[in-house]
Amino acid sequence: MTEEAPGGPGERAALSPPEAAEEARALAIRAEVTAYDVVGVLREVREARERV
């Protein structure tokens, strides 16, 4: 789920809300969620909402 965005190397394409939810579930299942994981998913959800 880390496809490159057209903006340049190292940038991730923004996830759709369903994709962000799926990623959040995957992180929770592995039981090793960090603050960086949570912030990243929240950022992606916010960006997805702004596109709609």
Secondary structure as the mmCIF struct_conf table of DSSP 4:
data_model
#
loop_
_struct_conf.conf_type_id
_struct_conf.id
_struct_conf.beg_label_comp_id
_struct_conf.beg_label_asym_id
_struct_conf.beg_label_seq_id
_struct_conf.end_label_comp_id
_struct_conf.end_label_asym_id
_struct_conf.end_label_seq_id
HELX_LH_PP_P HELX_LH_PP_P1 GLU A 3 GLU A 3
STRN STRN1 GLU A 4 GLU A 4
HELX_LH_PP_P HELX_LH_PP_P2 ALA A 5 ALA A 5
TURN_TY1_P TURN_TY1_P1 PRO A 6 GLY A 7
TURN_TY1_P TURN_TY1_P2 PRO A 9 GLY A 10
HELX_LH_PP_P HELX_LH_PP_P3 GLU A 11 GLU A 11
STRN STRN2 ARG A 12 ARG A 12
HELX_LH_PP_P HELX_LH_PP_P4 ALA A 13 SER A 16
HELX_RH_AL_P HELX_RH_AL_P1 PRO A 17 ARG A 30
TURN_TY1_P TURN_TY1_P3 ALA A 31 ALA A 31
HELX_RH_AL_P HELX_RH_AL_P2 ALA A 35 ARG A 51
#
